[in-house]
Structure formats: structure tokens, C-alpha cells
Amino acid sequence: MHGGRRHNIYNTLRARPPARAVQKGECMDRFFGLTEMGTNWRREVVAGLTTFLAMAYILFVNASILADAGMDADAVFVATALASALACLIMGLWANYPIALAPGMGLNAFFAYTVVIGLGIPWETALAGVLVSGLLFLLLTVVKVREKIINAIPLQLKMAAGAGIGLFIAFIGLKNAGLVVGYEPTLVTLGELGTAGPMLAIFGIVLTAFFLVRGFNGAIFYGMVGTAVAGMLVGIVAVPGAVVAAIPSLAPTFGQAIINLPEVLTSPSLWVVVLTFLFVDIFDTAGTLMAVAHQGGFLKDNKLPRASRALGADSSATVIGAVLGTSTTTSYIESASGVAAGGRTGLTAVVVAGLFLVSLFFSPLLVMFLDHPELTAPALIIVGVLMASALGNIEWKKPEYAIPAFVTVIAMPLTFSIAHGIALGFLLYPLTKVFKGEWRDVHPLMYVLFVVFLLYFMWGL
């Protein structure tokens, strides 16, 4: 009898999960609201992995772009991973949304090619400009005037800015791959497609397009990896001597934004730069948050619950990233891939943060991508294609919108400047509305910006 009793007790204890494990599971469920959102931790982990794979390309692409501005590539790699991880943690633990963040595409190109190379501003000072834009974004969020700024700028210009940035970074990708080269009689022309670099880039574009068309969530990342492997197989790309190594030093970039903060206040040419950083960040964030929230079913009465926390997480991310040593950190539309995989809570973003931290040990692979820009070129071109889809939202049959939108879009790649494109669009829009007799429909802020950008061109900044 005693033996049977012991057997029953043993079976009961074996069947019952440990009290501590139950408490942990309940705590996680309660904190993130997993049950309430109709999800579980396994689904959130899969969603986090999916999101990370969809945006992991930024680790190498961002370091490659900012290295062109003279920044230490290894330090930028670390800053990118750390800024992304910390930003995802804030978004996940504070705002509780499955939205991941990382240094934004387009803004990193603006930072490197327009601000540093084009305007001749030292990258240390440019980082200070990013820091100021982040602090302004945070202030606008706290005082709740961010929405007023977004509403003041017409949808047409916002769409044009996004599409123009897409063409701009696609042009950079074509240039880096050698697919488009300089040619004095016509400014640019087609490169020598039969040479190794362009051929490898073309293979990468086709491979990435295949993954994208087939619905792979990590299409851009897989395309980069596949292109690198193909390059090694045919002898174009050297096989890396190591895959994992100690984390590189962050010293070359850490804190430079704070040290050079006074330079921003005394340089008029940087005021427009800061405004451009700020406007594009606001556009990207608003568009991404609403798109992902709509897909995940988070909107209530067409409004985003805890919007101030989500915006606060995004603006804080820019501040953190600038201090660490990278361009504007913002919400990623690739988060939609994780939502499609079932992610519904901040646990998804926390998983992405963990994966970014793990990626810190894979810095030896960075050298391969720096030595062969044709490996990252397909990512730039395909991202440009995705961003150019905003052209479909522009009312081309209305010239008061079409003219400033077209000039915004075309000016970015042709002047090699995102700031010039936005400035020209913001100049033309009030004029076209005035010409049509609809000057009252233009928000007063747009007239203020008209004067700001007019002075920008008059001073030749």
C-alpha cells in the first residue's frame, strides 16, 4: 500500500511542472500580455527570428556606407548592433510592440554622401547633428506636437520623400556595383557588365529578387549571403579567415556626438541637415508604426494605443545610436515580416535585441563586405525598389501635387542629396497651391519651411 502511495505521489510530482517554471511563464504572459494578444512565447520567438533575418543586412550595409564617410567600420558595426539591440529592448519592454529598430536606410546614405562627403562636414559633427535631431524628436513627442507636424506636411510630399530616398540609395547601389559609372559626355553610363564585380552584383540582384518573389521574409539577407558564397566559389571573394571573434572596440565613435555638440549650434549649414534628419525620421516612424500596427490589428478607432511610448522608443533610439556612433536609428518596416509570422507583443522585439547582441561576435565577416561593395549593392537596389512603391500614392493628375513631388523624387539621385530633394519640394508645393488659389489650404508651417529652405539655397549652404 505504501509502495502504491509512493508511486502515485511520484507520478503526481512528475506530471506537475515545477512551481518556479509556472511562475516564470505566468510572469512573462502577464508582462507582455501573450494570452490576451492570442499568442505564445514560441510564436514570438519565431517572429523575432523572422524579423531579425529580414533586417540583419543592416549590420554590414550600414558599416559599409558609414565607412565611406571616414568612420571606423568595426566601431560602426558594433554601434549598429548595440543601438539596434537597445532600441528593440526599449520598444519591446516599454511600448510592448513587435517592432524592431536599427539605423535607417536612406538616412545613413544622407549622412555619409550628402552631409559628410558632399557638404564636407566632419563625421563627428554630423553625429552631433543626428543627436540633436533625436533630442528634438523626443521633445516633440513629449509635448505632443509631432502629430501636428506630420499633419502639416501633405501626404504627397511625404510619399515623394520616401520614393526619392529609394531612388537615391538604389543609385548608390548601382554605382558601388560598377553597374553605373561616370562618363563625361553624358555624366553617367552603363558599366562594363562583363567584369567580375558587376557580374557578381547582377547575380546578387537576381538571387535576391528570387527570394523576394518567392516570399522569403529574409530575402535581402539571404541574397547577401548567397552572393557572398557564390563569390567565394568562383574566386572573386576571398574566404574569410574566421567567422567569430572578440567584439571590436567602440572607442573610435563612442561619445563623439556629445563632444561635437557645440559645433551644431554654431554652424548654419547644419540646421537644415538637422531638420532633414528630423523630418525623414518622423516620416519613416509614422509610416512604419501605422503600417505594422494595421497589419497586426493593433489600431483602435484608427489610433495606435501607447503611441507616445512607441514614438518615445523611436526617438530615444536615435539619441542612443548617435552617442554610440551611428546614423539615425528608427523603426523598420521589416517588422511586418515578424508580425506576419505571428508576432503580437514586445517579446518579438526582445528576441530581435538578443540576436543583434549575438551578432556582435561575427565582425570578421565585415571585412569581406567592405572589400567587395558589390555584395551589399543588391541590398541597396532592392530596398530602393521597395521604397519607390510610394510613387503609387501620389496624385499625378493634379499638377499642384505632381510637380513638387516629381522634383523631390528626381532631385535626390540627380543632385546626390536627400536634403536638396526635400528642400526643392517644400519650396514648390506652397507656390503651386498659391498659383491655384488654394493658399488657405497650405498649413502655416509650410510657409515657414518655404522661407527656411529659400534661405538655405540663397546662402548656398
CORNORGI-V913475 format. One record per residue. PSI is psi in whole degrees, -180 to 180 (NA if undefined). OMEGA is omega in whole degrees, 0 to 359 (NA if undefined). D_CENTER is the distance of its C-alpha to the mean C-alpha in whole Angstrom. Layout:
psi: <PSI	PSI>
omega: <OMEGA	OMEGA>
d_center: <D_CENTER	D_CENTER>
//
This chain:
psi: <-44	-36	-42	-39	-42	-37	-42	-42	-40	-45	-40	-44	-38	-37	-27	126	150	141	-37	-39	-41	-43	-39	-46	-42	-37	-45	-43	-44	-41	-48	-13	43	-50	-43	-35	4	36	-178	172	-32	-45	-37	-38	-45	-42	-40	-43	-41	-46	-44	-46	-33	-23	4	-21	-26	-26	-43	-36	-43	-44	-38	-44	-47	-23	-32	-23	4	6	154	118	-41	-42	-39	-39	-47	-44	-39	-48	-45	-45	-42	-45	-48	-40	-41	-37	-43	-45	-41	-45	-30	-52	-21	49	147	48	125	155	153	169	129	138	142	-54	-34	-36	-41	-44	-51	-52	-30	-53	-53	-56	-47	-50	-10	23	130	144	-29	-42	-38	-38	-38	-36	-40	-42	-44	-42	-38	-42	-39	-41	-42	-42	-45	-33	-43	-44	0	45	0	-43	-36	-38	-44	-43	-26	-30	122	149	-36	-43	-35	-43	-41	-40	-45	-44	-40	-41	-37	-46	-36	-50	-28	-40	-39	-42	-44	-39	-47	-31	-10	12	-27	129	163	144	112	-45	-33	16	-56	160	176	137	-179	96	-20	-7	165	-50	-56	-38	-42	-38	-43	-43	-43	-40	-46	-43	-45	-41	-39	-49	-39	-45	-34	-3	20	126	-31	37	-46	-42	-47	-37	-42	-46	-46	-39	-41	-43	-44	-41	-38	-37	-35	2	10	-38	132	141	127	143	-22	159	-39	142	176	152	128	165	143	-4	-40	-24	-22	127	-3	-30	-38	-43	-38	14	-40	-27	-33	-40	-20	7	103	-33	-23	-16	-45	-35	-46	-43	-39	-47	-46	-49	-47	-39	-42	-45	-51	-47	-49	-46	-44	-47	-44	-39	-47	-40	-39	-42	-39	-6	30	-19	140	117	39	21	152	116	147	32	-39	-35	-42	-43	-37	-38	-42	-47	-37	-35	-39	-41	-47	-46	-41	-42	-41	-35	46	164	-179	125	129	171	143	132	-21	-14	-24	-29	-38	-37	-40	-28	0	-2	129	-8	177	-13	-33	-46	-35	-39	-43	-41	-45	-40	-35	-37	-40	-36	-16	-25	0	28	-27	-26	-18	-38	-40	-43	-29	-38	-20	84	-19	-14	-33	-15	-43	-36	-44	-43	-45	-40	-39	-40	-46	-40	-31	-12	-19	-17	-28	-15	3	137	86	-20	-6	105	-29	-21	-40	-42	-55	-33	-46	-44	-41	-48	-49	-29	-31	-54	-35	-32	-3	43	120	-39	-42	-40	-48	-43	-45	-40	-41	-21	-43	-34	-51	-35	-47	-35	-37	-43	-32	-5	17	38	-26	-22	-11	128	141	-33	-33	-32	-36	-45	-32	-47	-43	-48	-28	-45	-35	-46	-35	-37	-10	38	NA>
omega: <179	179	178	180	179	180	180	179	181	179	180	181	180	181	183	179	179	183	183	179	179	181	179	180	179	180	179	180	182	184	183	182	184	181	180	181	177	181	177	187	179	180	179	178	177	179	178	178	179	179	181	180	181	184	183	180	184	180	182	181	181	178	180	182	183	175	177	178	178	180	178	187	180	179	178	177	180	180	179	181	182	180	179	181	181	179	179	178	179	180	183	185	184	182	179	174	180	184	181	182	177	176	188	172	184	177	176	177	176	179	187	191	180	186	185	184	184	182	179	179	179	183	178	178	178	176	177	176	176	179	179	179	177	179	177	178	179	179	180	179	182	182	174	173	180	181	180	179	180	181	181	182	184	181	183	180	178	178	180	179	180	180	180	177	177	178	181	182	175	178	177	178	178	179	181	182	184	178	174	183	178	181	191	182	183	182	179	177	180	179	179	187	183	180	189	184	178	179	179	178	179	177	180	179	181	181	179	178	178	180	182	181	180	174	177	182	179	187	184	178	179	179	178	181	180	179	178	179	179	178	178	181	181	175	178	182	179	178	181	181	179	178	182	179	177	181	180	181	177	187	184	183	187	175	181	179	180	181	185	181	180	181	182	184	183	183	180	181	180	181	178	177	179	178	179	175	184	183	182	178	179	179	183	184	181	181	182	182	181	181	181	179	178	180	182	180	182	185	176	185	180	177	182	176	180	182	181	179	179	178	177	178	181	180	176	180	178	178	180	181	180	179	180	178	175	180	188	176	187	180	184	178	177	176	179	179	177	177	178	179	176	180	182	184	179	178	176	180	178	177	177	178	179	180	175	178	178	183	179	183	184	182	179	180	184	182	180	182	178	181	183	181	178	178	179	181	179	178	180	183	182	176	177	177	181	180	181	179	178	179	181	181	182	180	187	181	177	186	180	175	186	184	179	179	181	180	177	183	187	184	184	179	185	176	182	183	175	181	180	179	179	181	180	178	180	175	186	185	179	181	181	178	177	179	181	181	181	183	179	181	181	180	180	180	180	176	176	179	175	180	181	184	175	176	179	181	180	180	180	183	NA>
d_center: <68	66	65	63	62	60	59	58	56	54	53	52	50	48	47	46	42	42	42	39	37	38	37	34	33	34	32	29	29	30	27	25	27	27	30	30	26	28	27	27	26	26	24	22	22	21	18	17	17	16	13	13	14	12	9	11	11	8	11	13	11	10	13	15	13	14	17	18	18	21	19	20	18	19	18	15	15	16	14	11	13	14	12	10	13	15	12	12	16	16	15	17	20	20	18	19	17	15	12	9	7	5	5	2	5	8	8	9	11	12	13	15	17	17	18	19	21	22	23	24	22	22	19	21	21	18	16	19	17	14	16	18	15	14	18	19	16	18	21	20	19	23	25	23	23	19	21	23	21	19	22	24	21	22	20	21	19	16	16	17	15	12	14	15	12	12	15	15	12	15	18	16	16	20	21	20	21	25	25	25	27	29	32	34	36	33	30	28	30	29	29	31	30	33	32	30	26	26	28	25	22	24	25	21	20	23	22	19	20	23	20	18	22	23	21	19	16	15	16	14	14	18	18	17	20	22	22	23	26	27	27	29	31	32	32	30	27	29	29	27	30	28	25	25	26	26	23	23	23	21	24	23	20	20	22	21	20	22	25	24	24	27	26	24	26	29	27	27	25	22	22	21	18	17	18	15	12	14	14	11	9	12	12	8	9	13	12	10	12	15	14	14	17	19	19	20	22	21	22	26	28	24	23	21	23	21	19	20	19	15	15	16	14	11	13	14	11	11	15	15	12	14	17	16	15	12	10	8	6	5	6	5	8	9	11	13	14	15	17	19	20	22	19	20	20	18	20	17	15	17	18	14	15	18	17	14	18	20	17	18	22	21	20	23	21	19	22	22	19	20	23	22	19	20	19	15	16	16	13	12	15	14	10	12	15	13	11	15	16	16	19	21	21	23	26	28	31	31	31	30	27	27	28	25	22	24	24	20	19	22	22	18	19	23	22	19	18	15	17	21	19	18	22	24	23	23	27	28	27	30	32	32	32	35	37	37	38	36	35	35	32	30	29	30	27	26	29	28	25	28	30	27	26	29	30	27	28	32	31	30	27>
//
